[in-house]
Amino acid sequence: MKFLDAFKPFAMISRNTLRIVAFGCAALAILVWYTGAPSVIPRPFEVIQAFKRLWFEEGLSRDLGSSLYLNVEALFWTALISLTLSYLVIVPFFRPLVVFFSKLRFLGPTGVVFIFTLIVGGGHPLKVWMLVFGMSVFFVTSMATVVLSVSEDELNHARTLRMSEWRVAWEVIILGTRARAFEVFQDVAAMGWMMLTMVEGLSRSEGGLGAVLLNQNKRLRLDSVFAVMTLVVIIGLLQDVLIGKARRWACPYADLRLARRAS
């Protein structure tokens, strides 16, 4: 009966049951991939062989290191710029700037590449700031909404403790929303890997997983393409886990209400 609870809405299930469900879904996906995919799609064994060739013969580890370094640098600047702008939305003087910046999410990368090339030049800086731009406009949009959703009651509660307005901003806005900031950061960080092929295609001198994907796709080596895509998914899942652990470390009481309900 406990396993059947997984099919009920709002049901609370144990971690072991959740692991069983996740394992079953993964096994089903691999089975469908192996038996039901079109013949042009490489099978799991072919993807594993392609991964071995890329890793040991074609230097995929070096490309992975280049992409990881690029992504971490872009995430650092994205978090710094986006959180600063998001928290400044509570200051009336800066609010139009934050709103304007959030509207830039409608711009495609094709038009802004030329502008960023003029500002920062090409090569590595261009790739970093293209990633930063692509992620930060969505980060600011989501995080500014979180900041503005803080209720007046929460602000007034801090004021009754005789805090100054800047102290209220620190305690309620910055510290009070840090758990949500991690959640937004977790979602936006995935976009960096989605944009990887585009930005690393701008300058291939440093290599990277995006450059490998473009090269292998140009040669129609689909087994290699699937191998790199699988590697990106695995790295992305590990990134999600690390950010989730950082959230639990920085905000240990954020899930207290959920834990109480589960018990």
PABATOR-149184 format. One record per residue (C-alpha): x, y, z; chain; residue in three letters. Coordinates in steps of 0.1 Angstrom, whole numbers, always signed. Layout:
REM residues N
    east   north      up   ch    aa
       X       Y       Z    A   ala
...
//
This chain:
REM residues 263
    east   north      up   ch    aa
      +0      +0      +0    A   met
     +29     +24      +7    A   lys
     +41     +20     -29    A   phe
      +6     +28     -42    A   leu
      +7     +60     -23    A   asp
     +31     +73     -49    A   ala
      +2     +76     -73    A   phe
     -20     +97     -49    A   lys
     -18    +135     -51    A   pro
      -3    +152     -21    A   phe
      +7    +119      -5    A   ala
     +38    +118     +17    A   met
     +61     +88      +9    A   ile
     +93     +76     +24    A   ser
    +127     +82      +8    A   arg
    +131     +45      +0    A   asn
     +98     +45     -19    A   thr
    +109     +76     -38    A   leu
    +142     +59     -47    A   arg
    +124     +29     -60    A   ile
    +101     +50     -81    A   val
    +131     +70     -95    A   ala
    +150     +38    -102    A   phe
    +120     +23    -120    A   gly
    +116     +54    -142    A   cys
    +153     +54    -151    A   ala
    +152     +17    -159    A   ala
    +120     +22    -180    A   leu
    +136     +51    -199    A   ala
    +167     +30    -207    A   ile
    +146      +0    -218    A   leu
    +126     +22    -242    A   val
    +158     +38    -255    A   trp
    +173      +3    -261    A   tyr
    +143     -13    -277    A   thr
    +119     +14    -290    A   gly
    +141     +42    -303    A   ala
    +145     +46    -341    A   pro
    +175     +28    -357    A   ser
    +194     +60    -363    A   val
    +196     +67    -326    A   ile
    +227     +51    -310    A   pro
    +221     +25    -284    A   arg
    +235     +27    -248    A   pro
    +264      +4    -255    A   phe
    +274     +25    -286    A   glu
    +272     +57    -264    A   val
    +295     +41    -238    A   ile
    +320     +31    -265    A   gln
    +319     +66    -279    A   ala
    +325     +81    -244    A   phe
    +355     +59    -239    A   lys
    +370     +70    -273    A   arg
    +363    +107    -265    A   leu
    +377    +105    -230    A   trp
    +409     +84    -236    A   phe
    +417     +93    -272    A   glu
    +403    +128    -280    A   glu
    +409    +146    -247    A   gly
    +373    +150    -235    A   leu
    +386    +154    -199    A   ser
    +404    +186    -209    A   arg
    +372    +199    -226    A   asp
    +352    +191    -195    A   leu
    +376    +211    -173    A   gly
    +374    +241    -197    A   ser
    +336    +240    -196    A   ser
    +335    +236    -158    A   leu
    +358    +266    -153    A   tyr
    +337    +287    -177    A   leu
    +305    +278    -160    A   asn
    +317    +284    -125    A   val
    +331    +318    -134    A   glu
    +299    +328    -151    A   ala
    +278    +316    -121    A   leu
    +299    +337     -97    A   phe
    +293    +369    -117    A   trp
    +257    +360    -123    A   thr
    +250    +355     -86    A   ala
    +268    +387     -77    A   leu
    +252    +410    -103    A   ile
    +217    +394    -101    A   ser
    +214    +394     -63    A   leu
    +226    +430     -61    A   thr
    +200    +442     -86    A   leu
    +173    +421     -71    A   ser
    +177    +435     -36    A   tyr
    +180    +470     -50    A   leu
    +144    +467     -62    A   val
    +132    +478     -28    A   ile
    +149    +512     -33    A   val
    +126    +534     -55    A   pro
    +155    +551     -73    A   phe
    +169    +518     -86    A   phe
    +135    +501     -93    A   arg
    +132    +513    -129    A   pro
    +167    +500    -137    A   leu
    +159    +466    -123    A   val
    +126    +464    -142    A   val
    +144    +475    -174    A   phe
    +171    +449    -169    A   phe
    +146    +421    -164    A   ser
    +129    +430    -197    A   lys
    +162    +423    -215    A   leu
    +153    +386    -212    A   arg
    +134    +390    -245    A   phe
    +166    +397    -264    A   leu
    +180    +368    -283    A   gly
    +218    +360    -282    A   pro
    +223    +367    -319    A   thr
    +218    +405    -316    A   gly
    +238    +410    -284    A   val
    +269    +390    -295    A   val
    +281    +420    -315    A   phe
    +275    +444    -286    A   ile
    +294    +422    -261    A   phe
    +322    +417    -286    A   thr
    +327    +455    -288    A   leu
    +326    +458    -250    A   ile
    +348    +429    -239    A   val
    +364    +416    -270    A   gly
    +363    +380    -281    A   gly
    +376    +347    -267    A   gly
    +370    +337    -231    A   his
    +356    +371    -218    A   pro
    +330    +370    -245    A   leu
    +318    +335    -236    A   lys
    +317    +344    -199    A   val
    +296    +375    -203    A   trp
    +273    +360    -228    A   met
    +265    +333    -202    A   leu
    +262    +359    -175    A   val
    +238    +380    -196    A   phe
    +217    +349    -205    A   gly
    +213    +338    -169    A   met
    +212    +371    -150    A   ser
    +182    +385    -168    A   val
    +161    +356    -157    A   phe
    +177    +355    -123    A   phe
    +168    +391    -117    A   val
    +132    +386    -130    A   thr
    +125    +357    -106    A   ser
    +144    +370     -76    A   met
    +129    +405     -78    A   ala
     +95    +389     -77    A   thr
    +105    +370     -46    A   val
    +117    +402     -29    A   val
     +86    +421     -38    A   leu
     +64    +393     -25    A   ser
     +76    +398     +11    A   val
     +45    +408     +30    A   ser
     +41    +441     +48    A   glu
     +34    +422     +80    A   asp
     +69    +407     +80    A   glu
     +84    +442     +75    A   leu
     +63    +457    +102    A   asn
     +72    +429    +126    A   his
    +109    +438    +122    A   ala
    +101    +475    +126    A   arg
     +84    +468    +160    A   thr
    +118    +455    +171    A   leu
    +131    +491    +166    A   arg
    +152    +482    +136    A   met
    +162    +508    +111    A   ser
    +149    +505     +75    A   glu
    +183    +492     +63    A   trp
    +184    +467     +91    A   arg
    +149    +456     +81    A   val
    +161    +452     +46    A   ala
    +190    +430     +58    A   trp
    +171    +408     +82    A   glu
    +138    +404     +62    A   val
    +147    +409     +26    A   ile
    +183    +395     +23    A   ile
    +184    +369     +51    A   leu
    +147    +361     +50    A   gly
    +147    +352     +13    A   thr
    +181    +335     +10    A   arg
    +165    +300      +8    A   ala
    +144    +312     -22    A   arg
    +175    +328     -37    A   ala
    +192    +293     -37    A   phe
    +161    +278     -54    A   glu
    +162    +305     -81    A   val
    +200    +301     -85    A   phe
    +195    +263     -88    A   gln
    +171    +268    -117    A   asp
    +191    +295    -135    A   val
    +224    +276    -131    A   ala
    +209    +249    -154    A   ala
    +206    +275    -181    A   met
    +244    +278    -183    A   gly
    +246    +242    -196    A   trp
    +218    +248    -220    A   met
    +237    +278    -235    A   met
    +271    +261    -235    A   leu
    +270    +250    -271    A   thr
    +261    +285    -283    A   met
    +288    +304    -263    A   val
    +316    +279    -268    A   glu
    +308    +279    -305    A   gly
    +317    +316    -305    A   leu
    +353    +308    -298    A   ser
    +366    +273    -300    A   arg
    +402    +279    -291    A   ser
    +397    +268    -255    A   glu
    +377    +237    -265    A   gly
    +349    +228    -241    A   gly
    +320    +204    -243    A   leu
    +300    +228    -264    A   gly
    +327    +229    -290    A   ala
    +329    +191    -290    A   val
    +292    +188    -295    A   leu
    +293    +211    -325    A   leu
    +323    +192    -340    A   asn
    +307    +158    -335    A   gln
    +273    +169    -348    A   asn
    +289    +184    -379    A   lys
    +304    +150    -386    A   arg
    +271    +132    -378    A   leu
    +288    +111    -351    A   arg
    +256    +107    -332    A   leu
    +270     +82    -307    A   asp
    +296    +109    -296    A   ser
    +269    +136    -295    A   val
    +248    +114    -272    A   phe
    +279    +106    -250    A   ala
    +286    +143    -245    A   val
    +249    +151    -239    A   met
    +247    +123    -213    A   thr
    +279    +137    -196    A   leu
    +263    +172    -195    A   val
    +231    +158    -179    A   val
    +252    +140    -152    A   ile
    +272    +171    -145    A   ile
    +240    +191    -143    A   gly
    +225    +167    -118    A   leu
    +256    +168     -96    A   leu
    +255    +206     -98    A   gln
    +218    +205     -86    A   asp
    +229    +183     -57    A   val
    +257    +206     -46    A   leu
    +235    +237     -47    A   ile
    +208    +218     -28    A   gly
    +234    +209      -1    A   lys
    +246    +245      +1    A   ala
    +210    +256      +5    A   arg
    +205    +232     +34    A   arg
    +237    +243     +50    A   trp
    +230    +280     +47    A   ala
    +193    +277     +55    A   cys
    +188    +248     +79    A   pro
    +154    +259     +90    A   tyr
    +139    +265     +55    A   ala
    +123    +231     +52    A   asp
    +113    +228     +89    A   leu
     +75    +231     +81    A   arg
     +78    +205     +53    A   leu
     +96    +181     +76    A   ala
     +70    +185    +103    A   arg
     +42    +177     +79    A   arg
     +61    +146     +66    A   ala
     +65    +133    +102    A   ser
//
